[in-house]
Amino acid sequence: MRILVVDDNEEICEFMKDLLELHDCEVITSLSGEQALEKVKERVIDFAFLDIMLPGMDGVETMRKLQSRYPECGYILMSGVQPQIRVEEGLAGGALSFLRKPFQISDVLEALEKY
């Protein structure tokens, strides 16, 4: 499974990458929505974890752009603060769920199992 992790916190990207690679996933990390779109231009992704609060294009807008290319991909939104309106928009727009930071390893693995 190829997974995209988009978060402006490099430590979270590295944590998610290490965790998911232990579960036989190929992981692409990105620090912004724009960078994520560029990195997956030539690749197919199966699942994406997207921080809502990103500089520039936020996680919900990034998800929308990814959905046009990867409609079968599973999307999970994440945030340390809960911007309720953006969470609701993301869930209404096709995100499978929302993970509130800090989250547990089991939360990440459970999200993948549901997909």
C-alpha positions in Angstrom: 0.0 0.0 0.0 1.4 3.4 -0.9 0.5 6.1 1.6 0.9 9.9 1.5 1.5 11.8 4.8 1.1 15.6 4.6 2.0 17.6 7.7 4.0 20.8 8.1 5.6 19.2 11.2 8.6 17.2 10.0 8.7 15.1 13.2 5.1 13.9 12.6 6.0 13.0 9.0 9.0 11.0 10.1 7.0 9.3 13.0 4.2 8.3 10.5 6.7 7.1 7.9 8.6 4.9 10.4 5.3 3.5 11.8 3.7 2.8 8.5 6.9 1.3 7.0 6.9 -1.2 9.8 3.5 -2.4 8.5 4.9 -2.9 4.9 3.6 0.4 3.5 5.5 2.6 1.1 5.3 6.1 2.5 5.6 9.5 0.7 5.9 12.5 3.1 5.3 16.1 2.3 5.4 19.3 4.3 2.7 21.2 2.3 -0.2 20.5 0.1 1.5 22.0 -3.0 4.6 19.8 -2.4 2.3 16.7 -2.0 0.6 17.3 -5.3 3.9 17.6 -7.0 5.3 14.4 -5.3 2.4 12.2 -6.3 2.1 13.5 -9.9 3.7 10.4 -11.3 2.6 7.9 -8.6 -0.6 6.3 -7.5 -1.5 6.5 -3.8 -3.9 4.2 -1.9 -4.3 6.2 1.3 -3.5 9.7 2.6 -3.2 11.3 6.0 -3.6 15.1 5.7 -3.1 17.7 8.4 -5.8 20.3 8.0 -3.8 23.3 9.1 -1.1 23.6 6.5 0.6 26.7 5.2 -0.8 27.8 1.8 -3.3 25.2 0.6 -4.9 23.5 3.7 -5.5 19.8 4.0 -9.1 19.9 2.9 -8.3 21.7 -0.3 -5.3 19.3 -0.8 -7.7 16.4 -0.4 -10.1 17.8 -3.0 -7.3 18.1 -5.5 -6.0 14.6 -4.8 -9.6 13.2 -5.1 -9.8 14.4 -8.7 -6.8 12.2 -9.5 -7.3 9.4 -6.9 -11.0 9.0 -6.2 -10.5 5.5 -4.8 -7.9 6.7 -2.3 -8.8 6.7 1.4 -8.4 10.1 3.2 -7.9 10.8 6.9 -7.7 14.4 8.2 -5.6 15.3 11.2 -5.2 18.4 13.4 -3.9 19.5 16.8 -6.6 22.1 16.9 -10.1 21.2 15.7 -11.2 23.7 13.1 -14.8 22.4 13.2 -16.0 23.9 10.0 -13.0 22.5 8.0 -13.4 19.1 9.7 -17.1 19.0 8.7 -16.3 20.1 5.1 -13.6 17.4 4.8 -15.8 14.7 6.2 -18.7 15.8 3.9 -16.2 15.9 1.0 -15.2 12.3 1.4 -12.6 12.0 4.2 -13.1 8.7 6.1 -12.4 10.2 9.5 -10.6 12.8 11.6 -7.6 12.1 14.0 -7.1 14.7 16.7 -3.4 15.2 17.5 -1.7 13.9 19.6 -3.0 10.6 18.5 -2.0 7.1 19.4 -0.3 4.5 17.2 -3.4 2.4 17.5 -5.5 5.3 16.1 -3.3 5.3 12.9 -3.4 1.5 12.5 -7.1 1.4 13.2 -7.7 4.0 10.4 -5.8 1.8 7.9 -7.7 -1.3 8.9 -11.1 0.3 8.3 -9.9 1.1 4.7 
